[in-house]
Amino acid sequence: MCFDVKTGYVVKTTAHVKSEMGESRFDSILSEYRADGPVKSAHYIQTVVGGQPLNIEITQVVVNAPLPEVPSICRTMCGPSKRNRFQPLQCKAAGAPDLET
């Protein structure tokens, strides 16, 4: 991770990800920081994966926006709980202890 000396903002990140296709390097350049409510965040991210560029431009950030309605497919998969709320799906990593609800 590289930081801007003057602002302290993250300006570059590098990650190595292993997959079935081998190891890939992800380099991301973050820029155009703007205030989004109480937080400043990058509004332009240029990522290079395997030599191919991927540019992301964030045009709008809404702080504390209401959450959208849960799609019906999620309600069907999760099912209602005893209190008539939806239970999240719980995923467990191999070797991780069981979680109690």
VMD Tcl script that builds the backbone (N, CA, C; Angstrom):
set m [mol new atoms 303]
animate dup $m
set s [atomselect $m all]
$s set {name element resname resid chain x y z} {
  {N N MET 1 A 0.839 -1.163 0.000}
  {CA C MET 1 A 0.000 0.000 0.000}
  {C C MET 1 A 0.893 1.239 0.000}
  {N N CYS 2 A 0.542 2.197 -0.820}
  {CA C CYS 2 A 1.285 3.451 -0.876}
  {C C CYS 2 A 0.348 4.590 -0.465}
  {N N PHE 3 A 0.894 5.507 0.321}
  {CA C PHE 3 A 0.122 6.634 0.826}
  {C C PHE 3 A 0.703 7.936 0.309}
  {N N ASP 4 A -0.178 8.923 0.108}
  {CA C ASP 4 A 0.262 10.263 -0.246}
  {C C ASP 4 A 0.891 10.888 0.999}
  {N N VAL 5 A 2.100 11.416 0.874}
  {CA C VAL 5 A 2.816 11.967 2.020}
  {C C VAL 5 A 2.079 13.172 2.605}
  {N N LYS 6 A 1.499 13.990 1.759}
  {CA C LYS 6 A 0.848 15.223 2.223}
  {C C LYS 6 A -0.518 14.951 2.856}
  {N N THR 7 A -1.346 14.111 2.223}
  {CA C THR 7 A -2.720 13.915 2.693}
  {C C THR 7 A -2.898 12.671 3.551}
  {N N GLY 8 A -2.039 11.673 3.358}
  {CA C GLY 8 A -2.204 10.407 4.066}
  {C C GLY 8 A -3.177 9.461 3.390}
  {N N TYR 9 A -3.727 9.859 2.241}
  {CA C TYR 9 A -4.676 9.018 1.523}
  {C C TYR 9 A -3.964 7.849 0.854}
  {N N VAL 10 A -4.657 6.726 0.724}
  {CA C VAL 10 A -4.129 5.587 -0.025}
  {C C VAL 10 A -4.141 5.963 -1.501}
  {N N VAL 11 A -3.001 5.815 -2.179}
  {CA C VAL 11 A -2.937 6.146 -3.608}
  {C C VAL 11 A -2.642 4.935 -4.482}
  {N N LYS 12 A -2.136 3.835 -3.870}
  {CA C LYS 12 A -1.872 2.631 -4.645}
  {C C LYS 12 A -1.942 1.414 -3.741}
  {N N THR 13 A -2.549 0.349 -4.259}
  {CA C THR 13 A -2.557 -0.936 -3.568}
  {C C THR 13 A -2.135 -2.016 -4.554}
  {N N THR 14 A -1.519 -3.055 -4.033}
  {CA C THR 14 A -1.137 -4.208 -4.834}
  {C C THR 14 A -1.550 -5.459 -4.086}
  {N N ALA 15 A -2.165 -6.387 -4.804}
  {CA C ALA 15 A -2.578 -7.655 -4.189}
  {C C ALA 15 A -2.226 -8.787 -5.139}
  {N N HIS 16 A -1.898 -9.932 -4.569}
  {CA C HIS 16 A -1.631 -11.142 -5.342}
  {C C HIS 16 A -2.718 -12.151 -4.970}
  {N N VAL 17 A -3.439 -12.634 -5.965}
  {CA C VAL 17 A -4.550 -13.555 -5.739}
  {C C VAL 17 A -4.278 -14.853 -6.475}
  {N N LYS 18 A -4.403 -15.964 -5.757}
  {CA C LYS 18 A -4.217 -17.284 -6.372}
  {C C LYS 18 A -5.575 -17.853 -6.749}
  {N N SER 19 A -5.638 -18.446 -7.922}
  {CA C SER 19 A -6.865 -19.091 -8.381}
  {C C SER 19 A -6.480 -20.320 -9.196}
  {N N GLU 20 A -7.483 -20.973 -9.774}
  {CA C GLU 20 A -7.233 -22.150 -10.605}
  {C C GLU 20 A -6.389 -21.803 -11.828}
  {N N MET 21 A -6.415 -20.543 -12.233}
  {CA C MET 21 A -5.666 -20.111 -13.411}
  {C C MET 21 A -4.261 -19.640 -13.052}
  {N N GLY 22 A -3.873 -19.758 -11.795}
  {CA C GLY 22 A -2.552 -19.308 -11.368}
  {C C GLY 22 A -2.654 -18.077 -10.501}
  {N N GLU 23 A -1.534 -17.422 -10.316}
  {CA C GLU 23 A -1.504 -16.225 -9.479}
  {C C GLU 23 A -1.641 -14.978 -10.343}
  {N N SER 24 A -2.478 -14.060 -9.885}
  {CA C SER 24 A -2.683 -12.797 -10.596}
  {C C SER 24 A -2.291 -11.647 -9.689}
  {N N ARG 25 A -1.753 -10.621 -10.295}
  {CA C ARG 25 A -1.387 -9.412 -9.558}
  {C C ARG 25 A -2.402 -8.328 -9.882}
  {N N PHE 26 A -2.921 -7.685 -8.849}
  {CA C PHE 26 A -3.877 -6.597 -8.992}
  {C C PHE 26 A -3.206 -5.318 -8.496}
  {N N ASP 27 A -2.985 -4.361 -9.376}
  {CA C ASP 27 A -2.463 -3.047 -8.996}
  {C C ASP 27 A -3.597 -2.044 -9.144}
  {N N SER 28 A -3.860 -1.270 -8.099}
  {CA C SER 28 A -4.924 -0.268 -8.151}
  {C C SER 28 A -4.364 1.098 -7.794}
  {N N ILE 29 A -4.708 2.098 -8.605}
  {CA C ILE 29 A -4.343 3.491 -8.363}
  {C C ILE 29 A -5.624 4.219 -7.982}
  {N N LEU 30 A -5.630 4.848 -6.807}
  {CA C LEU 30 A -6.811 5.551 -6.309}
  {C C LEU 30 A -6.567 7.052 -6.405}
  {N N SER 31 A -7.582 7.788 -6.896}
  {CA C SER 31 A -7.423 9.235 -7.050}
  {C C SER 31 A -8.780 9.924 -6.954}
  {N N GLU 32 A -8.750 11.236 -7.152}
  {CA C GLU 32 A -9.941 12.081 -7.103}
  {C C GLU 32 A -10.704 11.905 -5.794}
  {N N TYR 33 A -10.021 12.097 -4.682}
  {CA C TYR 33 A -10.665 12.005 -3.373}
  {C C TYR 33 A -11.609 13.174 -3.173}
  {N N ARG 34 A -12.816 12.857 -2.679}
  {CA C ARG 34 A -13.823 13.877 -2.390}
  {C C ARG 34 A -14.519 13.533 -1.077}
  {N N ALA 35 A -15.078 14.555 -0.446}
  {CA C ALA 35 A -15.800 14.345 0.805}
  {C C ALA 35 A -17.165 13.720 0.511}
  {N N ASP 36 A -17.440 12.634 1.216}
  {CA C ASP 36 A -18.751 11.984 1.172}
  {C C ASP 36 A -19.266 11.981 2.601}
  {N N GLY 37 A -19.973 13.035 2.969}
  {CA C GLY 37 A -20.362 13.175 4.359}
  {C C GLY 37 A -19.108 13.390 5.187}
  {N N PRO 38 A -18.944 12.645 6.269}
  {CA C PRO 38 A -17.785 12.844 7.138}
  {C C PRO 38 A -16.504 12.151 6.647}
  {N N VAL 39 A -16.571 11.428 5.523}
  {CA C VAL 39 A -15.442 10.627 5.054}
  {C C VAL 39 A -15.038 11.060 3.647}
  {N N LYS 40 A -13.733 11.083 3.401}
  {CA C LYS 40 A -13.249 11.324 2.037}
  {C C LYS 40 A -12.906 9.981 1.431}
  {N N SER 41 A -13.314 9.787 0.177}
  {CA C SER 41 A -13.032 8.519 -0.497}
  {C C SER 41 A -12.646 8.781 -1.947}
  {N N ALA 42 A -11.909 7.815 -2.497}
  {CA C ALA 42 A -11.477 7.917 -3.889}
  {C C ALA 42 A -12.682 7.757 -4.805}
  {N N HIS 43 A -12.767 8.609 -5.814}
  {CA C HIS 43 A -13.864 8.530 -6.776}
  {C C HIS 43 A -13.394 8.023 -8.137}
  {N N TYR 44 A -12.116 7.708 -8.242}
  {CA C TYR 44 A -11.600 7.122 -9.473}
  {C C TYR 44 A -10.568 6.069 -9.098}
  {N N ILE 45 A -10.770 4.855 -9.594}
  {CA C ILE 45 A -9.865 3.747 -9.295}
  {C C ILE 45 A -9.494 3.088 -10.611}
  {N N GLN 46 A -8.216 3.022 -10.868}
  {CA C GLN 46 A -7.728 2.339 -12.062}
  {C C GLN 46 A -7.022 1.074 -11.594}
  {N N THR 47 A -7.538 -0.080 -12.004}
  {CA C THR 47 A -6.969 -1.362 -11.620}
  {C C THR 47 A -6.434 -2.051 -12.864}
  {N N VAL 48 A -5.274 -2.673 -12.727}
  {CA C VAL 48 A -4.694 -3.440 -13.821}
  {C C VAL 48 A -4.588 -4.887 -13.357}
  {N N VAL 49 A -5.249 -5.777 -14.104}
  {CA C VAL 49 A -5.247 -7.202 -13.790}
  {C C VAL 49 A -4.720 -7.940 -15.014}
  {N N GLY 50 A -3.610 -8.623 -14.849}
  {CA C GLY 50 A -3.034 -9.365 -15.974}
  {C C GLY 50 A -2.759 -8.491 -17.167}
  {N N GLY 51 A -2.386 -7.230 -16.924}
  {CA C GLY 51 A -2.094 -6.306 -18.013}
  {C C GLY 51 A -3.314 -5.615 -18.593}
  {N N GLN 52 A -4.505 -5.999 -18.157}
  {CA C GLN 52 A -5.733 -5.400 -18.676}
  {C C GLN 52 A -6.256 -4.333 -17.718}
  {N N PRO 53 A -6.483 -3.104 -18.197}
  {CA C PRO 53 A -6.974 -2.043 -17.314}
  {C C PRO 53 A -8.472 -2.151 -17.049}
  {N N LEU 54 A -8.851 -1.778 -15.853}
  {CA C LEU 54 A -10.259 -1.686 -15.455}
  {C C LEU 54 A -10.399 -0.369 -14.718}
  {N N ASN 55 A -11.162 0.559 -15.280}
  {CA C ASN 55 A -11.332 1.879 -14.675}
  {C C ASN 55 A -12.708 1.976 -14.036}
  {N N ILE 56 A -12.721 2.423 -12.783}
  {CA C ILE 56 A -13.972 2.584 -12.041}
  {C C ILE 56 A -14.101 4.048 -11.666}
  {N N GLU 57 A -15.215 4.659 -12.064}
  {CA C GLU 57 A -15.495 6.047 -11.700}
  {C C GLU 57 A -16.747 6.063 -10.843}
  {N N ILE 58 A -16.612 6.563 -9.632}
  {CA C ILE 58 A -17.750 6.645 -8.711}
  {C C ILE 58 A -18.363 8.024 -8.887}
  {N N THR 59 A -19.611 8.057 -9.314}
  {CA C THR 59 A -20.256 9.333 -9.614}
  {C C THR 59 A -21.118 9.849 -8.473}
  {N N GLN 60 A -21.562 8.946 -7.588}
  {CA C GLN 60 A -22.418 9.388 -6.491}
  {C C GLN 60 A -22.250 8.475 -5.290}
  {N N VAL 61 A -22.136 9.082 -4.119}
  {CA C VAL 61 A -22.093 8.341 -2.864}
  {C C VAL 61 A -23.181 8.926 -1.980}
  {N N VAL 62 A -24.049 8.080 -1.459}
  {CA C VAL 62 A -25.110 8.527 -0.569}
  {C C VAL 62 A -24.819 7.960 0.814}
  {N N VAL 63 A -24.590 8.837 1.765}
  {CA C VAL 63 A -24.271 8.420 3.130}
  {C C VAL 63 A -25.566 8.157 3.892}
  {N N ASN 64 A -25.623 7.011 4.569}
  {CA C ASN 64 A -26.779 6.608 5.380}
  {C C ASN 64 A -28.075 6.533 4.579}
  {N N ALA 65 A -27.981 6.078 3.349}
  {CA C ALA 65 A -29.178 5.909 2.520}
  {C C ALA 65 A -29.983 4.723 3.051}
  {N N PRO 66 A -31.299 4.757 2.894}
  {CA C PRO 66 A -32.088 3.599 3.327}
  {C C PRO 66 A -31.741 2.386 2.480}
  {N N LEU 67 A -31.783 1.222 3.102}
  {CA C LEU 67 A -31.480 -0.010 2.384}
  {C C LEU 67 A -32.652 -0.401 1.495}
  {N N PRO 68 A -32.355 -0.987 0.334}
  {CA C PRO 68 A -33.443 -1.415 -0.544}
  {C C PRO 68 A -34.153 -2.637 0.037}
  {N N GLU 69 A -35.329 -2.902 -0.468}
  {CA C GLU 69 A -36.100 -4.077 -0.072}
  {C C GLU 69 A -35.310 -5.332 -0.423}
  {N N VAL 70 A -35.393 -6.336 0.427}
  {CA C VAL 70 A -34.701 -7.601 0.183}
  {C C VAL 70 A -35.378 -8.290 -1.003}
  {N N PRO 71 A -34.604 -8.673 -2.046}
  {CA C PRO 71 A -35.218 -9.352 -3.199}
  {C C PRO 71 A -35.906 -10.643 -2.775}
  {N N SER 72 A -36.968 -11.000 -3.473}
  {CA C SER 72 A -37.753 -12.185 -3.104}
  {C C SER 72 A -36.921 -13.455 -3.143}
  {N N ILE 73 A -35.934 -13.545 -4.019}
  {CA C ILE 73 A -35.106 -14.751 -4.078}
  {C C ILE 73 A -34.349 -14.931 -2.768}
  {N N CYS 74 A -33.921 -13.818 -2.158}
  {CA C CYS 74 A -33.225 -13.906 -0.868}
  {C C CYS 74 A -34.192 -14.345 0.226}
  {N N ARG 75 A -35.401 -13.825 0.208}
  {CA C ARG 75 A -36.384 -14.225 1.219}
  {C C ARG 75 A -36.690 -15.708 1.088}
  {N N THR 76 A -36.753 -16.207 -0.144}
  {CA C THR 76 A -37.032 -17.620 -0.373}
  {C C THR 76 A -35.869 -18.475 0.122}
  {N N MET 77 A -34.630 -18.053 -0.152}
  {CA C MET 77 A -33.466 -18.836 0.244}
  {C C MET 77 A -33.251 -18.820 1.753}
  {N N CYS 78 A -33.478 -17.679 2.376}
  {CA C CYS 78 A -33.191 -17.531 3.804}
  {C C CYS 78 A -34.352 -17.981 4.671}
  {N N GLY 79 A -35.570 -17.705 4.232}
  {CA C GLY 79 A -36.750 -18.066 5.007}
  {C C GLY 79 A -36.937 -17.168 6.209}
  {N N PRO 80 A -38.175 -17.039 6.683}
  {CA C PRO 80 A -38.438 -16.183 7.845}
  {C C PRO 80 A -37.997 -16.869 9.141}
  {N N SER 81 A -37.603 -16.086 10.110}
  {CA C SER 81 A -37.240 -16.624 11.422}
  {C C SER 81 A -38.486 -16.653 12.306}
  {N N LYS 82 A -38.314 -17.062 13.543}
  {CA C LYS 82 A -39.427 -17.134 14.482}
  {C C LYS 82 A -40.006 -15.752 14.772}
  {N N ARG 83 A -39.179 -14.713 14.668}
  {CA C ARG 83 A -39.646 -13.358 14.934}
  {C C ARG 83 A -40.102 -12.662 13.655}
  {N N ASN 84 A -40.283 -13.431 12.592}
  {CA C ASN 84 A -40.729 -12.892 11.309}
  {C C ASN 84 A -39.705 -11.944 10.687}
  {N N ARG 85 A -38.429 -12.208 10.949}
  {CA C ARG 85 A -37.340 -11.504 10.280}
  {C C ARG 85 A -36.563 -12.535 9.490}
  {N N PHE 86 A -35.719 -12.069 8.606}
  {CA C PHE 86 A -34.986 -12.990 7.758}
  {C C PHE 86 A -33.655 -13.348 8.373}
  {N N GLN 87 A -33.339 -14.623 8.371}
  {CA C GLN 87 A -32.072 -15.112 8.888}
  {C C GLN 87 A -31.031 -15.010 7.779}
  {N N PRO 88 A -29.856 -14.458 8.062}
  {CA C PRO 88 A -28.810 -14.449 7.040}
  {C C PRO 88 A -28.262 -15.856 6.838}
  {N N LEU 89 A -27.786 -16.127 5.631}
  {CA C LEU 89 A -27.127 -17.400 5.391}
  {C C LEU 89 A -25.796 -17.376 6.119}
  {N N GLN 90 A -25.479 -18.460 6.793}
  {CA C GLN 90 A -24.219 -18.514 7.517}
  {C C GLN 90 A -23.264 -19.426 6.769}
  {N N CYS 91 A -22.144 -18.865 6.382}
  {CA C CYS 91 A -21.120 -19.641 5.701}
  {C C CYS 91 A -20.004 -19.911 6.697}
  {N N LYS 92 A -19.439 -21.081 6.619}
  {CA C LYS 92 A -18.397 -21.456 7.564}
  {C C LYS 92 A -17.160 -21.887 6.792}
  {N N ALA 93 A -16.038 -21.308 7.149}
  {CA C ALA 93 A -14.775 -21.683 6.524}
  {C C ALA 93 A -14.348 -23.039 7.074}
  {N N ALA 94 A -13.632 -23.789 6.260}
  {CA C ALA 94 A -13.155 -25.106 6.690}
  {C C ALA 94 A -12.323 -24.967 7.948}
  {N N GLY 95 A -12.654 -25.757 8.974}
  {CA C GLY 95 A -11.913 -25.746 10.221}
  {C C GLY 95 A -12.361 -24.674 11.196}
  {N N ALA 96 A -13.276 -23.799 10.800}
  {CA C ALA 96 A -13.742 -22.750 11.708}
  {C C ALA 96 A -14.732 -23.347 12.710}
  {N N PRO 97 A -14.795 -22.808 13.928}
  {CA C PRO 97 A -15.728 -23.333 14.914}
  {C C PRO 97 A -17.170 -23.006 14.528}
  {N N ASP 98 A -18.110 -23.815 15.025}
  {CA C ASP 98 A -19.524 -23.548 14.789}
  {C C ASP 98 A -19.925 -22.265 15.498}
  {N N LEU 99 A -20.778 -21.471 14.840}
  {CA C LEU 99 A -21.277 -20.245 15.427}
  {C C LEU 99 A -22.636 -20.500 16.047}
  {N N GLU 100 A -22.844 -19.970 17.240}
  {CA C GLU 100 A -24.142 -20.116 17.879}
  {C C GLU 100 A -24.987 -18.902 17.569}
  {N N THR 101 A -26.273 -19.114 17.323}
  {CA C THR 101 A -27.137 -17.991 16.995}
  {C C THR 101 A -28.004 -17.647 18.179}
}
mol reanalyze $m
mol bondsrecalc $m
mol representation Tube
mol addrep $m
